[in-house]
């Protein structure tokens, strides 16, 4: 499955690079030099903003806010509605305390 995702990602990147190059060549042939340079840079930026908005929409469900990223930075990390769970490395008990309530160990590992 991971190989399929990598192939899909590579295909998407190649499509967008080809689209960008095609638009750039078309604009450079139709417009004089200083204007075409500004138009090409503007088009490149607009395509990148569009792709970024699309990527963010896939990550948080909407493309208008960066809430999912900021929640991960400043609060408990959320993955598909489930928070991070801590397991004691000594006895295996799931808890959210500094020390394990069962055995008192402070060693814990994070998981989903």
C-alpha positions in Angstrom: 0.0 0.0 0.0 2.9 2.4 0.8 4.4 1.8 -2.7 1.0 2.6 -4.3 0.9 5.9 -2.3 4.4 6.8 -3.3 3.6 6.1 -7.0 0.4 8.2 -6.7 2.4 11.1 -5.1 5.0 10.9 -7.8 2.4 10.9 -10.5 0.6 13.9 -9.0 4.0 15.8 -8.7 4.8 15.1 -12.4 1.4 16.2 -13.5 1.6 19.5 -11.7 5.2 20.1 -12.9 4.2 19.4 -16.4 1.2 21.8 -16.1 3.4 24.5 -14.6 6.0 24.1 -17.4 3.3 24.1 -20.1 1.7 27.3 -18.7 5.1 29.0 -18.4 6.0 28.2 -22.0 2.7 29.3 -23.3 2.8 32.6 -21.4 6.4 33.2 -22.4 5.6 32.8 -26.1 2.5 35.0 -26.0 3.8 37.9 -24.0 6.8 40.1 -24.1 9.7 39.5 -21.7 9.1 41.6 -18.6 5.4 41.0 -18.5 5.8 37.2 -19.2 8.2 36.9 -16.3 5.7 38.5 -13.8 2.9 36.4 -15.2 4.9 33.2 -14.9 5.9 33.9 -11.3 2.3 34.9 -10.5 1.0 31.7 -12.1 3.6 29.6 -10.3 2.6 31.1 -6.9 -1.1 30.7 -7.5 -0.7 27.0 -8.4 1.4 26.5 -5.3 -1.2 28.2 -3.1 -3.9 26.1 -4.7 -2.0 22.9 -4.1 -1.3 23.9 -0.4 -5.0 24.7 0.2 -5.9 21.3 -1.3 -3.4 19.5 0.9 -4.6 21.3 4.0 -8.2 20.4 3.1 -7.2 16.7 3.0 -5.4 17.0 6.4 -8.1 18.9 8.4 -11.3 18.5 6.5 -11.4 22.1 5.4 -9.0 24.3 3.4 -9.7 27.5 5.2 -8.1 27.0 8.6 -4.8 25.6 9.9 -6.5 24.4 13.1 -5.4 20.8 12.7 -1.7 21.8 12.4 -1.9 24.3 15.3 -3.7 21.8 17.5 -0.9 19.4 17.0 1.7 21.9 17.9 0.1 23.5 20.9 -2.2 20.8 22.3 -2.7 17.1 22.4 -2.1 15.5 19.1 -5.2 14.2 17.4 -5.3 11.4 14.8 -8.7 10.7 13.3 -10.4 11.8 16.5 -8.3 9.6 18.8 -5.8 11.2 21.3 -2.3 9.9 22.1 -2.4 7.1 24.7 0.5 6.5 27.1 1.4 2.9 28.2 3.6 2.1 31.2 6.8 0.4 29.9 7.0 -1.6 33.2 3.5 -3.1 33.6 1.8 -2.0 30.3 -1.1 -0.1 32.0 -2.6 2.7 29.9 -2.6 6.1 31.7 -2.1 9.8 31.3 -0.2 10.6 34.4 3.4 11.4 35.0 3.9 8.2 37.0 2.0 4.9 36.5 -0.8 4.6 39.1 -0.3 0.9 39.2 3.4 0.4 39.7 4.8 4.0 40.1 7.2 3.8 37.1 7.8 7.1 35.2 8.8 5.3 32.0 6.1 5.4 29.4 5.7 5.1 25.7 3.3 6.9 23.4 0.9 5.2 21.0 -2.5 5.7 19.3 
